[in-house]
Amino acid sequence: MDIQWYPGHMTKARRQMQEDLKLIDLIIELVDARIPVSSRNPDISELGKGKSRLILMNKADLADEAANRKWLDYFKSQGYHAILIDSRSGKGVRSIGPMVQEACKEKIERDARRGIKNRPIRAMVVGIPNVGKSTFINSYAGRACAKTGNKPGVTKGKQWIRLGKGLELLDTPGILWPKFDDPEVGKRLAIIGSVKDELLNVEELSLSMMKFLKETYPGTLNSRYQADESKTEVDNLYEIAANRQCVLKGGEPDTVKAASILMDDYRSGKLGKISLEHPAKN
């Protein structure tokens, strides 16, 4: 399955981001804790060279806790500041302020030497579609100051948000990159919902997801759908259809609906805390 999605507004957003980077001190990059590497846009890493970087592993509540700890160690070993957060509940958000100060320590000290006091830190919030940027900003600011949605591509223009005297955030649209060189990256992005579902073959995606679950989190399909994991993924899809009473007119199993149920159950955490990437496997 070759998944690619790069609508026109993303090209414009990338050019705008390149211009705006001249104005900021810090890049706050949101990644999905379930796929911390695949959800990092390599264009952002390239454009943001030389800028202080804070990585927020969002949706950490949906990810494997052991994997989360390993990913934090991984990012720190790469020289990044990193925090686990759940922007919906606000968990971990309070620790961001001190981490922003730490990440910008050199800038603050440089300003002090120049006699500049209380100059706000200007941070750009970046990330791929549907990673939770707007929800994070609303949670951090304590008010609804950025549009939110459960579909990728809700934020299409930039907006500045002032958080007191010490910090200004620049929200940006979620952007992917023009081509996924590794097809597995595109597949993982599709599974978490960062590629529009309308562009996907949900049945094929579900077969790939079931194969991964049986290899990495055995027992998950059996526990949720009473599926026999010794059978093929195609058999398991029919079992999910039967378990969830997904039936077409004429009595045929509705495998498209069954596949969509599997994807929705994963994205909402109903299958458990499951990471699609683990540091030892990258």
C-alpha positions as CSV (number, residue, x, y, z in Angstrom):
1,M,0.0,0.0,0.0
2,D,1.6,3.3,-1.2
3,I,0.0,6.2,0.8
4,Q,0.7,9.8,-0.2
5,W,-1.2,13.0,0.7
6,Y,0.1,16.5,0.1
7,P,-2.7,19.0,-0.7
8,G,-1.8,22.4,-2.2
9,H,-2.2,24.4,1.0
10,M,0.7,22.5,2.6
11,T,3.1,23.8,0.0
12,K,2.1,27.4,0.9
13,A,2.3,26.6,4.6
14,R,5.8,25.3,4.2
15,R,7.0,28.5,2.5
16,Q,5.3,30.6,5.2
17,M,6.9,28.5,7.9
18,Q,10.3,29.1,6.3
19,E,9.7,32.9,6.6
20,D,8.3,32.8,10.1
21,L,11.3,30.9,11.5
22,K,13.3,34.1,11.3
23,L,11.0,35.5,14.0
24,I,11.1,32.8,16.6
25,D,13.4,31.5,19.3
26,L,12.0,28.0,19.9
27,I,10.3,25.3,17.9
28,I,7.8,23.3,19.9
29,E,7.3,20.2,17.8
30,L,4.3,17.9,18.6
31,V,4.7,14.3,17.7
32,D,2.3,11.4,18.2
33,A,3.6,9.3,21.0
34,R,2.5,6.1,19.2
35,I,4.8,6.9,16.3
36,P,7.3,9.4,17.5
37,V,9.7,9.0,14.5
38,S,7.1,8.6,11.7
39,S,5.1,11.6,12.9
40,R,8.2,13.9,12.7
41,N,8.2,15.9,9.5
42,P,11.8,15.8,8.1
43,D,11.2,19.2,6.4
44,I,10.7,20.8,9.8
45,S,14.0,19.3,11.1
46,E,15.8,20.7,8.0
47,L,14.1,24.2,8.1
48,G,14.6,24.5,11.9
49,K,18.4,23.9,12.1
50,G,20.0,26.1,14.7
51,K,16.8,26.7,16.6
52,S,16.1,25.5,20.1
53,R,13.8,22.5,20.0
54,L,11.2,21.1,22.5
55,I,9.5,17.9,21.5
56,L,6.1,17.2,23.0
57,M,5.1,13.5,22.8
58,N,1.3,14.1,22.6
59,K,-1.4,11.4,23.1
60,A,1.0,9.6,25.4
61,D,-2.0,8.2,27.2
62,L,-2.8,6.1,24.1
63,A,0.8,4.7,23.8
64,D,2.7,1.9,25.4
65,E,4.1,3.3,28.6
66,A,7.3,1.3,28.4
67,A,7.9,2.6,24.9
68,N,7.1,6.2,26.0
69,R,10.0,6.0,28.6
70,K,12.4,4.6,26.0
71,W,11.4,7.3,23.5
72,L,12.1,10.1,26.0
73,D,15.5,8.6,26.6
74,Y,16.1,8.4,22.8
75,F,15.2,12.1,22.2
76,K,17.3,13.3,25.1
77,S,20.2,11.3,23.7
78,Q,19.7,13.2,20.5
79,G,20.1,16.5,22.3
80,Y,16.4,17.4,22.4
81,H,14.2,18.5,25.3
82,A,11.2,16.1,25.4
83,I,8.0,15.8,27.5
84,L,5.1,13.3,27.6
85,I,1.7,15.0,27.4
86,D,-1.9,14.4,26.9
87,S,-3.3,17.7,25.6
88,R,-6.9,16.5,25.9
89,S,-6.7,15.9,29.7
90,G,-4.0,18.5,30.3
91,K,-1.6,15.9,31.7
92,G,2.0,17.0,31.5
93,V,1.1,20.5,30.2
94,R,2.2,22.3,33.4
95,S,5.7,21.0,33.0
96,I,6.1,22.7,29.6
97,G,6.8,26.2,31.0
98,P,9.9,25.3,32.9
99,M,11.1,23.2,30.0
100,V,10.6,26.2,27.6
101,Q,12.8,28.2,30.0
102,E,15.4,25.4,30.0
103,A,15.4,25.0,26.2
104,C,15.9,28.8,25.7
105,K,18.4,29.2,28.5
106,E,21.1,30.4,26.2
107,K,18.8,33.0,24.6
108,I,17.7,34.3,28.0
109,E,21.3,34.6,29.2
110,R,22.3,36.3,25.9
111,D,19.5,38.8,26.3
112,A,20.5,39.5,29.9
113,R,24.1,40.2,28.8
114,R,22.7,42.8,26.4
115,G,20.6,44.4,29.0
116,I,17.3,43.0,27.6
117,K,15.0,42.0,30.3
118,N,11.6,40.2,30.2
119,R,11.5,39.9,26.5
120,P,9.0,37.2,25.7
121,I,10.1,33.9,24.1
122,R,8.6,33.4,20.7
123,A,7.8,29.8,19.9
124,M,6.5,28.2,16.8
125,V,4.2,25.2,17.3
126,V,4.6,22.7,14.5
127,G,3.5,19.2,13.7
128,I,1.8,17.0,11.2
129,P,-2.0,17.0,10.6
130,N,-4.2,15.6,13.5
131,V,-1.3,15.4,16.0
132,G,-3.2,17.7,18.4
133,K,-1.6,21.1,18.0
134,S,-4.8,23.2,18.5
135,T,-5.9,21.1,21.4
136,F,-2.5,21.5,23.0
137,I,-2.6,25.3,22.6
138,N,-6.1,25.6,24.0
139,S,-5.1,23.4,27.0
140,Y,-1.8,25.3,27.6
141,A,-3.5,28.7,27.2
142,G,-6.5,27.7,29.3
143,R,-9.0,29.0,26.8
144,A,-10.2,28.1,23.3
145,C,-7.9,30.3,21.3
146,A,-7.2,27.9,18.4
147,K,-9.6,25.9,16.2
148,T,-9.8,22.2,17.0
149,G,-11.1,19.3,15.0
150,N,-10.9,15.5,14.7
151,K,-10.0,15.7,11.0
152,P,-6.5,16.5,9.6
153,G,-6.1,19.9,8.2
154,V,-8.3,22.1,10.4
155,T,-5.8,24.8,10.9
156,K,-4.9,26.3,7.5
157,G,-3.5,29.7,8.5
158,K,-1.1,31.1,11.1
159,Q,-2.1,32.8,14.3
160,W,-0.1,34.3,17.2
161,I,-1.3,33.5,20.8
162,R,0.1,35.5,23.7
163,L,0.4,33.7,27.0
164,G,1.2,36.5,29.4
165,K,4.4,38.4,29.2
166,G,6.8,35.5,29.0
167,L,5.7,33.5,25.9
168,E,4.1,34.0,22.5
169,L,3.1,31.0,20.5
170,L,2.8,31.0,16.7
171,D,0.3,28.3,15.6
172,T,0.9,26.8,12.2
173,P,-1.1,24.5,9.9
174,G,-0.3,20.8,10.1
175,I,1.9,19.8,7.2
176,L,3.2,16.5,5.9
177,W,6.0,16.2,3.4
178,P,5.7,15.6,-0.4
179,K,6.7,12.0,-0.5
180,F,7.0,9.2,2.1
181,D,10.2,7.4,1.1
182,D,9.4,4.5,3.4
183,P,5.9,3.1,2.7
184,E,5.7,2.0,6.4
185,V,5.7,5.6,7.4
186,G,2.7,6.4,5.3
187,K,1.0,3.4,6.6
188,R,1.6,4.4,10.3
189,L,0.4,7.9,9.6
190,A,-2.8,6.5,8.0
191,I,-3.4,4.2,11.0
192,I,-3.3,7.1,13.5
193,G,-5.5,9.3,11.3
194,S,-3.0,11.9,9.9
195,V,-4.1,11.0,6.3
196,K,-7.7,11.6,5.3
197,D,-9.6,8.3,5.6
198,E,-11.3,9.0,2.2
199,L,-7.9,8.4,0.5
200,L,-7.3,5.0,2.1
201,N,-8.2,1.4,1.4
202,V,-9.3,0.8,5.0
203,E,-9.6,-3.0,4.5
204,E,-6.0,-3.3,3.4
205,L,-4.9,-1.0,6.2
206,S,-6.8,-3.1,8.8
207,L,-5.1,-6.3,7.6
208,S,-1.7,-4.6,8.1
209,M,-2.8,-3.4,11.5
210,M,-3.9,-6.9,12.6
211,K,-0.7,-8.5,11.4
212,F,1.2,-6.0,13.6
213,L,-1.0,-6.6,16.6
214,K,-0.6,-10.3,16.4
215,E,3.2,-10.0,16.2
216,T,3.7,-7.2,18.8
217,Y,0.6,-7.3,21.1
218,P,-0.7,-10.9,20.9
219,G,-4.1,-11.5,22.4
220,T,-5.4,-8.0,21.6
221,L,-7.7,-9.2,18.8
222,N,-8.9,-12.1,20.7
223,S,-9.7,-10.0,23.8
224,R,-11.6,-7.3,21.9
225,Y,-13.3,-9.3,19.2
226,Q,-12.9,-13.0,20.1
227,A,-10.9,-13.4,17.0
228,D,-8.7,-16.6,16.5
229,E,-5.2,-15.1,16.1
230,S,-3.9,-18.4,14.6
231,K,-6.0,-17.7,11.5
232,T,-5.2,-15.3,8.7
233,E,-5.8,-11.6,8.9
234,V,-8.6,-12.0,6.3
235,D,-10.3,-14.6,8.5
236,N,-9.9,-12.3,11.5
237,L,-11.6,-9.4,9.6
238,Y,-14.6,-11.7,8.9
239,E,-14.6,-12.6,12.6
240,I,-14.6,-8.9,13.6
241,A,-17.5,-8.3,11.2
242,A,-19.4,-11.2,12.8
243,N,-18.6,-10.0,16.3
244,R,-19.7,-6.5,15.6
245,Q,-22.7,-7.6,13.5
246,C,-21.5,-5.8,10.4
247,V,-23.8,-7.2,7.7
248,L,-24.6,-6.1,4.2
249,K,-28.0,-6.6,2.5
250,G,-28.2,-10.2,1.6
251,G,-26.4,-11.3,4.7
252,E,-22.8,-10.8,3.4
253,P,-20.2,-9.6,6.0
254,D,-19.5,-5.9,5.7
255,T,-15.7,-6.0,5.9
256,V,-15.3,-2.3,5.2
257,K,-17.3,-1.4,8.3
258,A,-15.5,-4.0,10.3
259,A,-12.1,-2.6,9.2
260,S,-13.3,0.9,10.1
261,I,-14.3,-0.3,13.6
262,L,-10.8,-1.7,14.1
263,M,-9.2,1.6,13.1
264,D,-11.6,3.6,15.3
265,D,-11.0,1.3,18.2
266,Y,-7.2,1.7,17.9
267,R,-7.3,5.5,17.5
268,S,-9.6,5.9,20.6
269,G,-7.5,3.6,22.8
270,K,-10.1,0.9,23.1
271,L,-7.6,-1.7,22.0
272,G,-5.3,-0.7,24.8
273,K,-2.0,1.3,25.1
274,I,-0.3,0.4,21.8
275,S,2.7,2.0,20.1
276,L,3.4,1.3,16.5
277,E,7.0,2.2,16.8
278,H,9.6,1.1,19.4
279,P,13.1,2.5,19.7
280,A,14.8,-0.9,19.5
281,K,13.2,-1.4,16.1
282,N,14.3,1.9,14.5
